[in-house]
């Protein structure tokens, strides 16, 4: 069962990363971690299988609820949504495959993940519920230290 006290970010897919950083910094007083370029990020989807994409993203340094900005891609799960829209809510989980199985048993559907289902979906997975417009991103707690370092001014790697 998802523990909503472990939600740590709201993810937005944007057309222009720097413009969105500037606008939200000005409007909300946010500061940003150095944008990270994820080169050849593994991404599995039911439609395309496992592929590798290039993605640029950042997080607000302020938390515990962070804002994630992802530079949108032309197609796929990271296509910017029209109008003001939240792309997903991210939550820390200790056991990605077990949480995916539990949510899928309740009707949720995997839309994308960091690895194939056979490999336990990797360190992150997106799930959608056909009866709602909510998308969850489950993120492995194995990444907590790396993200906290990034938000504190270090690098993600």
FISE-19276 format. One record per residue: residue number from 1; residue in one letter; z, x, y negated of N, C-alpha, C in turn. Coordinates in steps of 0.1 Angstrom, whole numbers, always signed. Atoms other than C-alpha are relative to their C-alpha. Layout:
N
PT num residu   n.w   n.u   n.v  ca.w  ca.u  ca.v   c.w   c.u   c.v
PT NUM      a     Z     X     Y     Z     X     Y     Z     X     Y
...
% end
This chain:
157
PT num residu   n.w   n.u   n.v  ca.w  ca.u  ca.v   c.w   c.u   c.v
PT   1      x    +0    +8   +12    +0    +0    +0    +0    +9   -12
PT   2      x    +2    -8   +12   -10   +14   -34   +13    -2    -8
PT   3      x   -12    +0    +9   +20   +23   -56    -5    +1   -14
PT   4      x    +5    +0   +13   +10   +13   -91    +7    +8   -10
PT   5      x    -7   -10    +9   +36   +36  -106    -7   +13    +1
PT   6      x    +7   -13    -1   +13   +64   -95   -14    +0    -6
PT   7      x   +12    +0    +7   -16   +53  -116    +1   +11   -11
PT   8      x    -1   -10   +10   -24   +83  -138   -12    +1   -10
PT   9      x   +11    +0   +10   -57   +77  -155    -9   -13    +0
PT  10      x   +10   +10    +1   -82   +52  -168   -13    +8    -2
PT  11      x   +13    -8    +1  -118   +65  -163   -11    -8    -7
PT  12      x   +12    +6    +8  -147   +58  -187   -12    +9    +3
PT  13      x   +13    -7    -1  -183   +68  -180    -7    -2   -13
PT  14      x    +6    +1   +14  -199   +76  -214   -13    +7    +0
PT  15      x   +13    -6    +2  -233   +84  -226    +0   +14    -7
PT  16      x    -1   -13    +7  -222  +113  -249   +14    +4    +0
PT  17      x   -14    -4    -2  -191  +131  -239    +7    +5   -13
PT  18      x    -6    -5   +13  -185  +150  -272    +2   -11   -10
PT  19      x    -1   +11    +9  -191  +119  -293   +12    -9    +4
PT  20      x   -11    +8    -4  -167   +99  -272   +14    +7    -2
PT  21      x   -12    -8    +2  -141  +127  -273    +4    -1   -15
PT  22      x    -3    +0   +14  -144  +128  -311    +5   -14    -5
PT  23      x    -3   +14    +4  -142   +90  -315   +15    -3    +5
PT  24      x   -13    +4    -5  -111   +86  -293   +11    +9    -5
PT  25      x   -10    -9    +7   -94  +117  -308    +4    -6   -13
PT  26      x    -2    +5   +13   -98  +102  -342    +8   -14    +1
PT  27      x    -6   +13    +0   -89   +66  -332   +14    -1    +7
PT  28      x   -12    +0    -8   -61   +73  -307    +9   +12    -1
PT  29      x    -8   -12    +2   -49  +107  -317    +1    +8   +13
PT  30      x    +0    -8   -12   -58  +122  -283    -6   +14    -2
PT  31      x    +6   -13    -1   -64  +158  -276    -6    +1   +14
PT  32      x    +8    -1   -13   -87  +169  -247    +1   +13    +7
PT  33      x    +1   -12    -8   -86  +193  -219   -14    +6    -2
PT  34      x   +14    -6    +1  -116  +217  -220    -9    -7   +11
PT  35      x    +9    +7   -10  -145  +198  -204    -3    +9   +12
PT  36      x    +3    -8   -13  -151  +209  -168   -13    -4    +5
PT  37      x   +13    +3    -6  -186  +212  -154    +2    +2   +15
PT  38      x    +0    +0   -14  -185  +203  -118   -14    +2    +6
PT  39      x   +13    -4    -5  -215  +221  -104    -1    -3   +15
PT  40      x    +2    +3   -14  -228  +208   -71   +12    -7    +6
PT  41      x   -12    +8    -5  -199  +183   -67    -5    -8   +12
PT  42      x    +4    +9   -12  -201  +167   -32    +3   -14    -4
PT  43      x    -2   +14    +2  -206  +130   -35    -7    -8   +11
PT  44      x    +5    +9   -11  -210  +106    -6    -1   -14    -4
PT  45      x    +0   +14    +2  -222   +71   -10    -7    -6   +12
PT  46      x    +6    +7   -11  -232   +45   +16   -16    +0    -1
PT  47      x   +14    +1    +3  -267   +43    +0    -7   +13    +2
PT  48      x    +8   -13    +1  -276   +80    -3    +6   +11   +10
PT  49      x    -7   -10    -8  -252   +98   +21    +6   +11    -8
PT  50      x    -7   -11    +7  -238  +132   +11   -11    +7    -8
PT  51      x    +9    -8    +9  -255  +148   -19    +9    +8    -9
PT  52      x    -8    -9   +10  -244  +173   -46    -5    -3   -14
PT  53      x    +4    +3   +13  -244  +163   -82    +7    +9   -10
PT  54      x    -7    -8   +11  -236  +181  -115    +6   -11    -9
PT  55      x    -7   +10    +8  -210  +163  -136    +9    +8   -10
PT  56      x    -9    -6   +10  -191  +171  -168   +10   -11    -3
PT  57      x   -11    +9    +3  -157  +155  -174   +11    +7    -7
PT  58      x   -12    -5    +7  -125  +158  -194   +10   -11    +1
PT  59      x   -11    +9    +1   -91  +142  -196    +8    +2   -13
PT  60      x    -9    -1   +12   -68  +135  -225   +12    +9    +5
PT  61      x   -12    -8    -3   -39  +160  -225   +12    -8    +0
PT  62      x   -12    +9    +0   -15  +132  -233    +1    -8   +12
PT  63      x    -2    +8   -12    +0  +113  -204   +13    -7    -1
PT  64      x    +5    -2   -14   +14  +102  -181   -12    -8    +3
PT  65      x   +13    +7    -2   -15   +77  -185   -11    +8    -7
PT  66      x   +11    -8    +7   -45   +99  -192   -13    -8    -1
PT  67      x   +14    +6    +1   -80   +89  -203    -9   +10    +5
PT  68      x   +11    -9    -6  -108  +104  -183   -13    -4    -6
PT  69      x   +13    +3    +4  -142  +107  -198   -10    +8    +9
PT  70      x   +10    -6    -8  -172  +114  -176   -13    -2    -6
PT  71      x   +13    +0    +6  -206  +123  -190    -9    -8   +10
PT  72      x    +7    +8   -10  -228   +96  -174   -13    +6    +4
PT  73      x   +13    -4    -6  -258  +102  -152   -10   -11    +0
PT  74      x   +10   +10    +1  -291   +84  -151    +1   -11   +10
PT  75      x    -1   +11   -10  -283   +65  -119   +12    +3    +9
PT  76      x   -11    -1   -10  -257   +60   -92   +14    -4    -6
PT  77      x   -14    +5    +3  -219   +55   -94    +4    +4   -14
PT  78      x    -4    -5   +13  -217   +75  -127    -9    -4   -11
PT  79      x    +9    +6   +11  -242   +54  -147   +10    -7   -10
PT  80      x    -8    +7   +10  -226   +43  -180    -1   -15    +1
PT  81      x    +0   +15    +0  -216    +6  -180    -4    -5   -14
PT  82      x    +4    +6   +13  -230   -16  -208   +12    -4    -8
PT  83      x   -11    +5    +8  -207   -23  -237   +13    +7    +3
PT  84      x   -13    -6    -3  -170   -14  -237    +4    -4   +14
PT  85      x    -3    +3   -14  -160   -11  -201    +8   +11    +6
PT  86      x    -7   -10    -8  -135    +7  -179    -7    +1   +13
PT  87      x    +7    -3   -12  -152   +24  -150    +9    -1   +12
PT  88      x   -10    +0   -11  -121   +28  -128   +14    +3    -5
PT  89      x   -14    -3    +2   -84   +32  -126    +4   +10   +12
PT  90      x    -3   -10   -10   -72   +64  -108   +15    +1    +3
PT  91      x   -13    +0    -5   -41   +66   -87    +2   +11   +10
PT  92      x    -4   -11    -9   -24   +95   -68    +3    -7   +13
PT  93      x    -4    +4   -14   -22   +90   -30    +3   +12    +8
PT  94      x    -3   -11    -9    -7  +112    -3   -10    +1   +11
PT  95      x    +9    +0   -12   -31  +102   +25   -12    -8    -3
PT  96      x   +12    +8    +4   -66   +93   +13    -6    -8   +12
PT  97      x    +6    +9   -10   -80   +82   +47    +9   -12    +4
PT  98      x    -9   +12    -4   -49   +60   +55    -1   -10   -11
PT  99      x    +1   +10   +10   -51   +43   +21   -13    -7    +0
PT 100      x   +13    +6    -1   -88   +38   +24    -1   -11   +11
PT 101      x    +0    +9   -11   -83   +22   +58    +8   -13    -3
PT 102      x    -9   +12    +3   -55    -1   +45    -8    -9   -10
PT 103      x    +7    +8   +10   -76   -12   +15   -13    -7    +6
PT 104      x   +12    +6    -7  -108   -17   +36    +4   -12    +9
PT 105      x    -4   +11    -8   -88   -39   +59    +3   -13    -8
PT 106      x    -2   +11    +9   -81   -61   +29   -13    -4    -8
PT 107      x   +13    +4    +6  -118   -64   +19    -6   +10   -10
PT 108      x    +5   -10    +9  -122   -34    -3   -12    +8    +7
PT 109      x   +12    -7    -5  -155   -14    +1    -1   +14    -7
PT 110      x    +2   -14    +6  -160   +24    -4   -13    +0    -7
PT 111      x   +13    -1    +7  -186   +29   -31    -4   +15    -2
PT 112      x    +3   -14    +0  -184   +67   -33   +12    +8    +3
PT 113      x   -11    -8    -4  -163   +96   -21    -4   +15    -1
PT 114      x    +2   -14    +0  -159  +134   -22    -5    +6   +13
PT 115      x    +5    -5   -13  -169  +137   +15    -3   -12    +8
PT 116      x    +4   +11    -9  -182  +116   +43   +12    -7    +6
PT 117      x   -11    +6    -7  -161   +91   +61    +5    +8   +12
PT 118      x    -4    -9   -11  -161  +114   +91    +9   +11    -4
PT 119      x    -8   -10    +6  -145  +140   +69   +12    -5    -8
PT 120      x   -12    +6    +7  -118  +117   +56    -2    -3   -15
PT 121      x    +4    +3   +14  -136  +110   +23    +3   +11   -10
PT 122      x    -3   -11   +10  -124  +143    +7   +12    -3    -8
PT 123      x   -12    +1    +9  -100  +145   -22    +0   -12   -10
PT 124      x    +1   +12    +9  -112  +114   -41    -9   -10    +7
PT 125      x    +8   +10    -5  -127   +81   -32    +0   -12   -10
PT 126      x    +1   +13    +8  -139   +50   -52    -1   -12    +9
PT 127      x    +1   +12    -7  -133   +16   -38    -2   -12    -9
PT 128      x    +2   +12    +8  -145   -18   -51    +4   -12    +8
PT 129      x    -3   +13    -8  -134   -53   -42   -10   -10    -4
PT 130      x   +11   +10    +3  -162   -78   -39    +4   -12    -8
PT 131      x    -5   +12    +7  -140  -106   -53    +5    +3   -14
PT 132      x    -5    -3   +13  -132   -87   -85    -9   +10    -7
PT 133      x    +8   -11    +6  -146   -62  -110    +8   +13    -1
PT 134      x    -9   -12    +1  -118   -37  -104    -6   +11   +10
PT 135      x    +3   -12    -8  -127    -2   -91   +12    +9    +0
PT 136      x   -11   -10    -1   -99   +21   -78    -6   +13    +4
PT 137      x    +3   -13    -5  -102   +58   -75   +13    +5    +6
PT 138      x   -11    -6    -6   -78   +72   -50    -2   +15    -1
PT 139      x    +1   -15    +1   -71  +109   -57   +12    +6    +8
PT 140      x   -10    -7    -8   -53  +132   -33   +11    +7    -9
PT 141      x   -11    -7    +7   -19  +145   -45    -1   +15    +2
PT 142      x    +3   -14    -1   -32  +179   -33    -5    +6   -13
PT 143      x    +6    -5   +13   -48  +181   -68   +10    -1   -12
PT 144      x    -9    +2   +11   -17  +173   -89    +2   +13    -8
PT 145      x    -3   -12    +7    -9  +209   -97   -12    +5    -8
PT 146      x   +12    -5    +7   -45  +218  -106    -2    -9   -13
PT 147      x    +2    +9   +11   -48  +187  -129   +11    +3   -11
PT 148      x   -11    -3   +10   -14  +194  -146    -3   +13    -7
PT 149      x    +4   -13    +7   -26  +230  -153   -11    -3   -10
PT 150      x   +11    +3    +9   -58  +216  -168    +5    -7   -13
PT 151      x    -5    +8   +11   -40  +191  -190    +9    +9   -10
PT 152      x    -8    -9    +8   -17  +219  -202    -7   +11    -7
PT 153      x    +9   -10    +7   -46  +240  -215    -6   +10    +9
PT 154      x    +7    -9    -9   -56  +259  -184   -13    -5    +5
PT 155      x   +12    +4    -6   -85  +255  -162    +3    -9   +12
PT 156      x    -2    +9   -11   -90  +230  -134    -1    +8   +13
PT 157      x    +2    -8   -12  -102  +256  -109   +12    +7    +5
% end
